[in-house]
Amino acid sequence: MQYREKLIELIFETEYDEETLFDWISEQPVLDQVDILNEFRDLIQDMLEEAEDESLNETMAEFDKAIDEYKESYLDEQLANLKYELAVTERDKAVAEMLESIAGVRAYIRECIETNAPNAEAMKGLARKLIELDKNDGLYDPANWDWFVDEN
């Protein structure tokens, strides 16, 4: 009922302009638009009852269907947005875990090389390959490898 007065004003109290009416509706929040369209339908039905005109019942049923479809499309859009946000969150979480794992591998390689562990030479080779991969992927950050002195 909160929109009934504004609808009456736009339809009857000013020179009726469909564009002005629908511009006003589109300026409202989407869920309010559904309420406004329902109120608009109720207003038309009240007018038809007063006029005792049954000829527009089919049109009103189509209008109801259009309102429901509009509401469903809005809800579908909101659901898609939520799914997208969840996917982005999951992606960001996976990337963070991956970066953490990469940092751990780098720390292990560094430890093996700096302590001259039995696998130090293999770790130097692995470090070279990882640096090359980082460069090829555009992910190379010299700060990650500033401790590594390549003797080759």
Secondary structure, 3 states (H helix, E strand, C coil): CCCHHHHHHHHHHCCCCHHHHHHHHHHCCHHHHHHHHHHHHHHHHHHHHHHCCCCCHHHHHHHHHHHHHHHHHHHHHHHHHHHHHHHHHHHHHHHHHHHHHHHHHHHHHHHHHHCCCCCHHHHHHHHHHHHHHHHHHCCCCHHHCCCCCCCC
